[in-house]
Amino acid sequence: MFFKKKKKPEYIAENVNDEIASLKKQVESLLNERVTPAIANAADKAEHVVHNAKEMTDCQMKQVSDKVQSRPLMAIGIAVIIGCFIGKIIR
């Protein structure tokens, strides 16, 4: 009367397998719908940042190169002063 009916191990195993399959489908769905697009979006943004940083670095290198070519003696003087300063710090 008050006794619970015991479930058969085969039925329990089948239920567990069904639950595992259902969870696997849900995880795959989440990966495909949310995680993969988010990773692709982050990779796209990172690519743009790297491209912009490269452009900025190239532009600054050209500006420095132009300044050095227009005033070579000043560039050498600045390099000597910086070298002496670093030498004194290291000692």
Secondary structure as GFF3:
##gff-version 3
##sequence-region A 1 91
A	DSSP	alpha_helix	9	30	.	.	.	ID=ss1
A	DSSP	pi_helix	31	35	.	.	.	ID=ss2
A	DSSP	alpha_helix	36	70	.	.	.	ID=ss3
A	DSSP	alpha_helix	72	90	.	.	.	ID=ss4
###
